[in-house]
Amino acid sequence: MATLNGSLVEGVIANLPLFKRASKPQLAELARHARTQHVSRGALIAHRGDKLQGLLAVAYGMVKLSLRGDAGEEKVIRLVGPGEVFGEMSILTETVRTATVVATEETTALVVTRTVMQHELDTIKPWMARLLHTIAERFNDLYATKRVTLSGGPTAPRLANQLLMHLETWGTRGE
């Protein structure tokens, strides 16, 4: 079972668009709390309905996010490869997985738990953190009531990811 050393973990995190504007100390802190998860090809990472522990970033390999249609056919939502993340909504809400996640090849992912990410969210202005949580909850409500389809517009996780990337624009506590 392969693991990644600390500097490699930090490098993977530093190259994620989500953390593009993070400072070196912030990246080091995230890397310190990240853990690696190695899975074999075909291994189940999460069933639809499971709770994820947090954000997962693919260091190497590939995972498939999919749903089962009414007739039982598999509908691939997206493939997630090196440098990409999934589970963004789990940092903002305590909802369950909206899709099943399976490794399509040997994969190592970094796991940054909801607790660690919540600690980081606590450093921004409280109203901005609450706004992000509220937006994420509303997107989850849209998914739950099927008012948003897989093909209709941007996905909730991608929008949440975009919001998190722009947090720096809104400032931090005390500014």
C-alpha positions as CSV (number, residue, x, y, z in Angstrom):
1,M,0.0,0.0,0.0
2,A,1.6,3.3,-1.1
3,T,1.5,6.4,1.0
4,L,2.7,9.9,0.1
5,N,5.3,11.7,2.1
6,G,4.5,15.1,3.7
7,S,6.2,17.3,1.0
8,L,4.4,15.4,-1.7
9,V,1.0,15.7,0.1
10,E,1.7,19.5,0.4
11,G,2.6,19.6,-3.3
12,V,-0.6,17.9,-4.3
13,I,-2.7,20.2,-2.2
14,A,-0.8,23.3,-3.5
15,N,-1.6,22.3,-7.1
16,L,-5.3,22.0,-6.5
17,P,-7.3,24.9,-8.0
18,L,-9.3,25.0,-4.8
19,F,-6.3,26.1,-2.8
20,K,-4.6,28.2,-5.4
21,R,-4.6,31.3,-3.3
22,A,-3.6,29.7,0.0
23,S,-0.4,30.8,1.6
24,K,2.5,28.3,2.2
25,P,1.7,28.1,6.0
26,Q,-2.0,27.4,5.1
27,L,-1.0,24.7,2.7
28,A,1.4,23.1,5.2
29,E,-1.3,23.1,7.8
30,L,-3.8,21.4,5.4
31,A,-1.1,18.9,4.4
32,R,-0.3,18.1,8.1
33,H,-3.9,17.1,8.6
34,A,-4.5,15.3,5.3
35,R,-4.3,11.6,5.2
36,T,-3.9,9.3,2.2
37,Q,-6.4,6.7,1.0
38,H,-5.1,4.1,-1.4
39,V,-7.6,2.0,-3.3
40,S,-7.3,-0.7,-5.9
41,R,-8.9,-0.7,-9.3
42,G,-12.6,-1.4,-9.0
43,A,-12.7,-0.7,-5.3
44,L,-15.7,1.1,-3.9
45,I,-14.8,4.4,-2.2
46,A,-18.4,5.4,-1.3
47,H,-21.9,4.3,-2.0
48,R,-24.6,6.9,-2.9
49,G,-26.1,7.8,0.5
50,D,-22.8,7.3,2.5
51,K,-21.4,10.2,4.4
52,L,-18.0,11.3,3.2
53,Q,-15.4,12.3,5.8
54,G,-14.5,15.4,3.8
55,L,-13.0,16.6,0.6
56,L,-11.0,14.0,-1.4
57,A,-8.3,15.0,-3.9
58,V,-7.0,12.5,-6.4
59,A,-3.2,12.4,-6.2
60,Y,-2.9,9.7,-8.9
61,G,-5.3,7.3,-10.5
62,M,-8.9,7.9,-11.5
63,V,-12.3,7.6,-9.9
64,K,-15.8,7.5,-11.4
65,L,-18.8,9.2,-9.9
66,S,-22.0,7.5,-11.1
67,L,-25.7,7.0,-10.4
68,R,-28.1,4.2,-11.4
69,G,-31.0,5.1,-13.6
70,D,-34.6,4.0,-13.2
71,A,-33.9,0.9,-15.4
72,G,-30.7,0.1,-13.4
73,E,-28.3,1.5,-16.0
74,E,-25.2,3.3,-14.8
75,K,-25.0,7.0,-15.6
76,V,-21.5,8.4,-15.2
77,I,-21.6,11.9,-13.8
78,R,-17.9,12.5,-14.1
79,L,-14.4,11.1,-13.9
80,V,-12.1,12.6,-11.4
81,G,-8.4,12.3,-12.1
82,P,-5.1,13.7,-10.7
83,G,-5.4,17.2,-9.4
84,E,-9.2,17.1,-9.2
85,V,-11.4,16.9,-6.1
86,F,-14.8,15.5,-5.1
87,G,-16.8,15.7,-1.9
88,E,-16.7,19.5,-1.8
89,M,-20.2,19.6,-0.5
90,S,-19.3,17.5,2.6
91,I,-17.2,20.4,3.9
92,L,-20.2,22.7,3.9
93,T,-23.0,20.4,4.8
94,E,-23.5,17.1,6.6
95,T,-25.4,15.6,3.7
96,V,-24.7,12.2,2.2
97,R,-23.0,11.2,-1.1
98,T,-25.2,12.0,-4.1
99,A,-23.3,9.5,-6.3
100,T,-21.4,6.2,-6.0
101,V,-17.6,6.5,-6.2
102,V,-15.5,3.7,-7.6
103,A,-11.8,3.7,-8.5
104,T,-11.3,2.9,-12.2
105,E,-7.6,2.3,-11.7
106,E,-5.1,2.1,-8.8
107,T,-5.8,5.4,-7.0
108,T,-4.4,7.4,-4.1
109,A,-6.5,10.2,-2.8
110,L,-5.8,12.8,-0.1
111,V,-8.6,13.2,2.4
112,V,-9.0,16.5,4.1
113,T,-11.7,16.1,6.7
114,R,-14.7,18.3,7.2
115,T,-13.4,19.2,10.7
116,V,-10.1,20.5,9.3
117,M,-12.0,22.5,6.5
118,Q,-14.5,23.8,9.1
119,H,-11.5,25.1,11.1
120,E,-10.3,27.0,8.0
121,L,-13.8,28.3,7.3
122,D,-13.9,29.7,10.9
123,T,-11.0,32.1,10.0
124,I,-13.2,34.0,7.5
125,K,-15.9,36.5,8.4
126,P,-18.7,34.7,10.1
127,W,-21.4,36.0,7.8
128,M,-19.4,34.8,4.8
129,A,-19.0,31.3,6.2
130,R,-22.8,31.2,7.0
131,L,-23.6,32.4,3.5
132,L,-21.5,29.5,2.0
133,H,-23.2,27.0,4.3
134,T,-26.6,28.3,3.3
135,I,-25.9,28.2,-0.4
136,A,-24.6,24.7,-0.1
137,E,-27.7,23.6,1.8
138,R,-29.9,25.1,-0.9
139,F,-28.1,23.3,-3.7
140,N,-28.5,20.1,-1.8
141,D,-32.2,20.8,-1.4
142,L,-32.4,21.3,-5.2
143,Y,-30.8,17.9,-5.8
144,A,-33.0,16.2,-3.3
145,T,-36.2,17.5,-4.9
146,K,-34.8,16.7,-8.4
147,R,-35.4,20.3,-9.6
148,V,-31.8,20.2,-10.9
149,T,-30.9,17.5,-13.4
150,L,-27.5,16.1,-14.2
151,S,-27.4,17.8,-17.5
152,G,-28.9,21.1,-16.4
153,G,-26.4,23.8,-15.7
154,P,-23.4,23.9,-13.3
155,T,-23.4,21.3,-10.5
156,A,-23.7,22.2,-6.8
157,P,-20.2,20.9,-6.0
158,R,-18.6,22.9,-8.8
159,L,-20.4,26.0,-7.6
160,A,-19.4,25.4,-4.0
161,N,-15.8,24.9,-5.2
162,Q,-15.9,28.2,-7.1
163,L,-17.3,30.0,-4.0
164,L,-14.5,28.6,-1.9
165,M,-11.9,29.6,-4.4
166,H,-13.1,33.2,-4.2
167,L,-13.2,33.4,-0.4
168,E,-10.0,35.5,-0.4
169,T,-11.8,38.2,-2.3
170,W,-14.2,38.6,0.6
171,G,-11.5,38.9,3.1
172,T,-10.8,37.2,6.5
173,R,-11.9,38.0,10.0
174,G,-10.7,41.3,11.3
175,E,-10.5,43.0,7.9
